[in-house]
Amino acid sequence: MKDRDFVAAVSPDLRVALAQTSDGPGLPHLAGHLGLAMGLALYIGLGGPFWAVLVLVQGVVLVFLFTLEHEATHRTPFASAGLNEWVGRACGFLLFLPFEWFRYFHLAHHRWTNIEGQDPELEGGKPATRRQWVWHVSGLPYWASQVRLIGRLVLGRGMAGYIPEGARRRVVAEARGMAVGYGVVALSLGATQVFLRVWLVPVLLGQPALRLYLLAEHGDCPRVADMFENTRTVFTTALVRFLAWNMPYHVEHHVMPTVPFHRLPELHSLMRAELKVTADGYAAFTRDYLVRRP
């Protein structure tokens, strides 16, 4: 079955029900994710015993706010439009990923998933060798690209074709606001190192976990238009699903992107028999990915 055939087979009433947004599941999930991050930040900031060991844990918790920002581009984690917007912006600031820009980048990715020359996620290429994989997973290329991106946006340059003309002023304004915010943070480092300990160093150290996670979404999938073939669902633990806002159900998300995170398990149960590309955990995916590389 093709992805479009599956969607057509779902009754209109069920499609509407699955796409219904709600603050009910989203707010407790947000409280849990932010509560974990803030609790770790407080412990690290106060210098509790073995606090340095928890810096990496804090980094993983923070970088997986990417999945919430991603969800917010679809306006699905919460029923409140304003909450979706501001949560997305806050996550974008923490991760150096401008939300306004990312919204249109990600919509283009959904429209042209895994299609060479059209999907913007393919512009940097996927690691083709083990050495490239190490460099990719380090997260260093990500940070370099984000610094360049924000710099270009601040100057109002380098707008990709997927950014609508009417959105470009907002994209530039957000980037400039972020740059001012980062400037304030940089100045504060002369007086306190708290931002280094609870935010900046953790996201640097945690980025490899996110790179490994994201590579599994479409890595080594066929370059075709069918979401059942060009996207991978990963069977993983409840903790990973929690931190990733259920996005390991990634085929499900791509086939019906209007379905909010809390309904993806239900959607998964409806389409599991149709899944063509899956992995039994991220370690298994990574092992298989590296076996195919020189």
KACOR-V133967 format. One record per residue. RES is the residue in three letters. PSI is psi as a letter, one per 20 degrees, with the letter a starting at -180 (NA if undefined). NEAR is the number of other C-alpha atoms within 12 Angstrom. D_FIRST is the distance of its C-alpha to the first C-alpha in Angstrom with 2 decimals. Layout:
res->RES psi->PSI near->NEAR d_first->D_FIRST
res->RES psi->PSI near->NEAR d_first->D_FIRST
//
This chain:
res->MET psi->p near->18 d_first->0.00
res->LYS psi->r near->21 d_first->3.81
res->ASP psi->g near->28 d_first->6.64
res->ARG psi->h near->17 d_first->8.29
res->ASP psi->h near->17 d_first->6.21
res->PHE psi->g near->24 d_first->6.61
res->VAL psi->g near->28 d_first->10.14
res->ALA psi->h near->16 d_first->10.85
res->ALA psi->i near->16 d_first->10.27
res->VAL psi->p near->20 d_first->12.80
res->SER psi->q near->14 d_first->16.24
res->PRO psi->h near->12 d_first->18.57
res->ASP psi->g near->12 d_first->21.10
res->LEU psi->h near->19 d_first->18.92
res->ARG psi->g near->24 d_first->17.84
res->VAL psi->g near->17 d_first->21.57
res->ALA psi->g near->18 d_first->22.55
res->LEU psi->h near->30 d_first->20.28
res->ALA psi->j near->28 d_first->21.67
res->GLN psi->p near->26 d_first->25.24
res->THR psi->q near->28 d_first->27.45
res->SER psi->q near->26 d_first->30.48
res->ASP psi->i near->24 d_first->33.43
res->GLY psi->g near->17 d_first->33.63
res->PRO psi->h near->22 d_first->31.24
res->GLY psi->g near->32 d_first->31.76
res->LEU psi->g near->23 d_first->35.55
res->PRO psi->h near->18 d_first->35.98
res->HIS psi->g near->26 d_first->33.39
res->LEU psi->g near->34 d_first->35.27
res->ALA psi->h near->19 d_first->38.54
res->GLY psi->g near->20 d_first->37.42
res->HIS psi->g near->32 d_first->36.23
res->LEU psi->h near->28 d_first->39.30
res->GLY psi->g near->18 d_first->41.58
res->LEU psi->g near->25 d_first->40.64
res->ALA psi->g near->33 d_first->41.23
res->MET psi->h near->21 d_first->44.49
res->GLY psi->g near->24 d_first->45.75
res->LEU psi->g near->32 d_first->45.26
res->ALA psi->g near->33 d_first->46.87
res->LEU psi->g near->23 d_first->49.84
res->TYR psi->g near->24 d_first->50.36
res->ILE psi->g near->31 d_first->50.11
res->GLY psi->h near->26 d_first->52.27
res->LEU psi->i near->17 d_first->54.95
res->GLY psi->l near->19 d_first->54.93
res->GLY psi->r near->16 d_first->54.28
res->PRO psi->p near->11 d_first->54.61
res->PHE psi->k near->14 d_first->52.15
res->TRP psi->h near->22 d_first->50.70
res->ALA psi->h near->24 d_first->49.83
res->VAL psi->h near->18 d_first->47.39
res->LEU psi->i near->30 d_first->45.42
res->VAL psi->g near->34 d_first->45.13
res->LEU psi->g near->30 d_first->42.02
res->VAL psi->g near->31 d_first->40.50
res->GLN psi->h near->41 d_first->41.34
res->GLY psi->g near->38 d_first->39.71
res->VAL psi->g near->37 d_first->36.36
res->VAL psi->g near->43 d_first->36.57
res->LEU psi->g near->44 d_first->37.43
res->VAL psi->h near->43 d_first->34.94
res->PHE psi->i near->44 d_first->32.05
res->LEU psi->i near->41 d_first->33.18
res->PHE psi->g near->41 d_first->31.05
res->THR psi->h near->41 d_first->27.99
res->LEU psi->g near->45 d_first->29.88
res->GLU psi->g near->42 d_first->30.87
res->HIS psi->g near->44 d_first->27.29
res->GLU psi->h near->42 d_first->26.30
res->ALA psi->h near->42 d_first->29.30
res->THR psi->h near->38 d_first->28.14
res->HIS psi->i near->35 d_first->25.41
res->ARG psi->k near->33 d_first->28.24
res->THR psi->i near->39 d_first->26.40
res->PRO psi->h near->44 d_first->28.48
res->PHE psi->q near->36 d_first->31.24
res->ALA psi->h near->22 d_first->31.85
res->SER psi->o near->20 d_first->34.93
res->ALA psi->g near->19 d_first->34.33
res->GLY psi->h near->16 d_first->37.53
res->LEU psi->g near->24 d_first->36.63
res->ASN psi->g near->32 d_first->33.33
res->GLU psi->g near->28 d_first->35.34
res->TRP psi->h near->24 d_first->38.21
res->VAL psi->g near->33 d_first->36.30
res->GLY psi->g near->38 d_first->34.21
res->ARG psi->g near->34 d_first->37.48
res->ALA psi->g near->28 d_first->39.19
res->CYS psi->g near->35 d_first->36.45
res->GLY psi->h near->36 d_first->36.52
res->PHE psi->g near->35 d_first->40.27
res->LEU psi->h near->35 d_first->40.17
res->LEU psi->j near->41 d_first->37.62
res->PHE psi->k near->41 d_first->39.05
res->LEU psi->n near->39 d_first->35.82
res->PRO psi->p near->42 d_first->36.74
res->PHE psi->g near->40 d_first->34.52
res->GLU psi->g near->42 d_first->34.91
res->TRP psi->g near->41 d_first->34.02
res->PHE psi->h near->40 d_first->31.12
res->ARG psi->g near->32 d_first->29.55
res->TYR psi->h near->31 d_first->29.13
res->PHE psi->g near->32 d_first->28.28
res->HIS psi->h near->32 d_first->25.43
res->LEU psi->h near->29 d_first->24.17
res->ALA psi->h near->26 d_first->24.14
res->HIS psi->g near->31 d_first->22.20
res->HIS psi->h near->34 d_first->19.44
res->ARG psi->h near->22 d_first->19.53
res->TRP psi->k near->26 d_first->19.47
res->THR psi->o near->35 d_first->17.92
res->ASN psi->j near->34 d_first->18.81
res->ILE psi->o near->27 d_first->19.74
res->GLU psi->p near->20 d_first->23.13
res->GLY psi->i near->16 d_first->25.99
res->GLN psi->h near->24 d_first->24.31
res->ASP psi->o near->29 d_first->23.18
res->PRO psi->i near->26 d_first->26.61
res->GLU psi->i near->28 d_first->25.65
res->LEU psi->i near->24 d_first->25.71
res->GLU psi->h near->17 d_first->29.23
res->GLY psi->i near->16 d_first->31.01
res->GLY psi->q near->22 d_first->28.85
res->LYS psi->q near->30 d_first->27.63
res->PRO psi->p near->28 d_first->30.24
res->ALA psi->i near->20 d_first->30.26
res->THR psi->r near->17 d_first->33.10
res->ARG psi->h near->20 d_first->34.37
res->ARG psi->g near->15 d_first->37.24
res->GLN psi->h near->20 d_first->35.01
res->TRP psi->g near->29 d_first->32.97
res->VAL psi->g near->21 d_first->36.22
res->TRP psi->g near->20 d_first->37.25
res->HIS psi->g near->29 d_first->33.93
res->VAL psi->h near->29 d_first->33.86
res->SER psi->h near->24 d_first->37.53
res->GLY psi->i near->28 d_first->36.60
res->LEU psi->g near->22 d_first->39.52
res->PRO psi->h near->23 d_first->37.53
res->TYR psi->g near->24 d_first->35.91
res->TRP psi->g near->25 d_first->39.35
res->ALA psi->g near->17 d_first->40.80
res->SER psi->h near->18 d_first->38.05
res->GLN psi->h near->24 d_first->38.41
res->VAL psi->g near->22 d_first->42.18
res->ARG psi->g near->20 d_first->41.82
res->LEU psi->g near->29 d_first->39.25
res->ILE psi->h near->37 d_first->41.47
res->GLY psi->g near->26 d_first->44.46
res->ARG psi->g near->22 d_first->42.90
res->LEU psi->h near->32 d_first->41.79
res->VAL psi->h near->27 d_first->45.26
res->LEU psi->i near->20 d_first->46.71
res->GLY psi->k near->22 d_first->44.24
res->ARG psi->r near->18 d_first->42.98
res->GLY psi->k near->19 d_first->39.82
res->MET psi->p near->25 d_first->37.54
res->ALA psi->r near->24 d_first->34.12
res->GLY psi->h near->16 d_first->32.58
res->TYR psi->i near->26 d_first->30.02
res->ILE psi->o near->26 d_first->33.01
res->PRO psi->q near->19 d_first->33.85
res->GLU psi->g near->14 d_first->37.49
res->GLY psi->i near->12 d_first->38.12
res->ALA psi->i near->22 d_first->36.98
res->ARG psi->h near->26 d_first->39.03
res->ARG psi->h near->21 d_first->42.22
res->ARG psi->g near->23 d_first->40.50
res->VAL psi->g near->36 d_first->38.91
res->VAL psi->g near->30 d_first->42.37
res->ALA psi->g near->22 d_first->44.15
res->GLU psi->g near->33 d_first->41.93
res->ALA psi->g near->36 d_first->42.39
res->ARG psi->h near->25 d_first->46.13
res->GLY psi->g near->26 d_first->46.26
res->MET psi->g near->32 d_first->44.46
res->ALA psi->g near->29 d_first->46.93
res->VAL psi->g near->18 d_first->49.82
res->GLY psi->g near->18 d_first->48.43
res->TYR psi->h near->22 d_first->48.09
res->GLY psi->g near->14 d_first->51.62
res->VAL psi->g near->15 d_first->52.93
res->VAL psi->g near->22 d_first->51.25
res->ALA psi->g near->18 d_first->52.74
res->LEU psi->h near->14 d_first->56.17
res->SER psi->h near->15 d_first->55.90
res->LEU psi->i near->16 d_first->55.52
res->GLY psi->h near->13 d_first->59.21
res->ALA psi->h near->12 d_first->60.04
res->THR psi->q near->14 d_first->57.36
res->GLN psi->j near->20 d_first->54.77
res->VAL psi->h near->23 d_first->52.66
res->PHE psi->h near->26 d_first->49.78
res->LEU psi->g near->26 d_first->49.68
res->ARG psi->h near->30 d_first->49.52
res->VAL psi->i near->37 d_first->47.05
res->TRP psi->f near->36 d_first->44.76
res->LEU psi->g near->30 d_first->45.22
res->VAL psi->g near->28 d_first->45.66
res->PRO psi->g near->35 d_first->42.97
res->VAL psi->h near->39 d_first->40.24
res->LEU psi->g near->35 d_first->41.33
res->LEU psi->h near->32 d_first->41.11
res->GLY psi->i near->33 d_first->37.87
res->GLN psi->h near->36 d_first->35.91
res->PRO psi->h near->29 d_first->34.87
res->ALA psi->h near->34 d_first->32.92
res->LEU psi->h near->33 d_first->30.93
res->ARG psi->g near->34 d_first->30.44
res->LEU psi->g near->34 d_first->29.02
res->TYR psi->g near->38 d_first->26.68
res->LEU psi->h near->33 d_first->25.45
res->LEU psi->h near->34 d_first->25.03
res->ALA psi->i near->40 d_first->22.37
res->GLU psi->g near->40 d_first->20.15
res->HIS psi->i near->39 d_first->19.16
res->GLY psi->p near->37 d_first->21.60
res->ASP psi->j near->30 d_first->20.56
res->CYS psi->q near->29 d_first->16.97
res->PRO psi->q near->21 d_first->15.91
res->ARG psi->m near->22 d_first->17.31
res->VAL psi->r near->21 d_first->14.28
res->ALA psi->i near->25 d_first->13.11
res->ASP psi->p near->30 d_first->9.60
res->MET psi->h near->40 d_first->10.64
res->PHE psi->i near->39 d_first->8.36
res->GLU psi->h near->32 d_first->10.47
res->ASN psi->j near->36 d_first->13.70
res->THR psi->q near->41 d_first->14.57
res->ARG psi->p near->40 d_first->15.71
res->THR psi->p near->43 d_first->16.36
res->VAL psi->p near->38 d_first->19.70
res->PHE psi->o near->31 d_first->21.00
res->THR psi->a near->26 d_first->24.59
res->THR psi->r near->17 d_first->27.68
res->ALA psi->h near->17 d_first->28.53
res->LEU psi->g near->17 d_first->31.10
res->VAL psi->g near->25 d_first->28.75
res->ARG psi->h near->29 d_first->26.32
res->PHE psi->g near->31 d_first->29.45
res->LEU psi->h near->36 d_first->30.78
res->ALA psi->j near->36 d_first->27.46
res->TRP psi->l near->38 d_first->26.82
res->ASN psi->j near->38 d_first->23.57
res->MET psi->i near->43 d_first->22.06
res->PRO psi->h near->40 d_first->21.08
res->TYR psi->m near->46 d_first->18.03
res->HIS psi->h near->45 d_first->17.18
res->VAL psi->g near->42 d_first->13.42
res->GLU psi->g near->45 d_first->13.89
res->HIS psi->g near->39 d_first->16.69
res->HIS psi->h near->41 d_first->15.04
res->VAL psi->h near->38 d_first->12.06
res->MET psi->m near->35 d_first->14.83
res->PRO psi->i near->36 d_first->18.14
res->THR psi->i near->31 d_first->20.33
res->VAL psi->p near->38 d_first->19.92
res->PRO psi->r near->42 d_first->23.17
res->PHE psi->h near->45 d_first->23.59
res->HIS psi->i near->36 d_first->24.79
res->ARG psi->i near->33 d_first->21.69
res->LEU psi->h near->35 d_first->19.25
res->PRO psi->h near->28 d_first->19.86
res->GLU psi->g near->22 d_first->18.92
res->LEU psi->h near->35 d_first->15.67
res->HIS psi->g near->30 d_first->15.05
res->SER psi->h near->14 d_first->15.72
res->LEU psi->h near->23 d_first->13.08
res->MET psi->j near->29 d_first->10.18
res->ARG psi->h near->25 d_first->11.82
res->ALA psi->i near->15 d_first->9.90
res->GLU psi->i near->26 d_first->6.70
res->LEU psi->p near->31 d_first->9.29
res->LYS psi->h near->24 d_first->9.78
res->VAL psi->o near->30 d_first->13.17
res->THR psi->r near->33 d_first->15.81
res->ALA psi->q near->31 d_first->19.58
res->ASP psi->m near->19 d_first->22.08
res->GLY psi->r near->25 d_first->24.48
res->TYR psi->h near->30 d_first->25.91
res->ALA psi->g near->20 d_first->28.46
res->ALA psi->g near->19 d_first->25.90
res->PHE psi->g near->30 d_first->23.99
res->THR psi->g near->30 d_first->27.38
res->ARG psi->g near->18 d_first->28.57
res->ASP psi->h near->19 d_first->25.60
res->TYR psi->g near->26 d_first->25.94
res->LEU psi->h near->24 d_first->29.67
res->VAL psi->h near->15 d_first->29.44
res->ARG psi->j near->16 d_first->27.77
res->ARG psi->p near->18 d_first->30.62
res->PRO psi->NA near->12 d_first->34.14
//
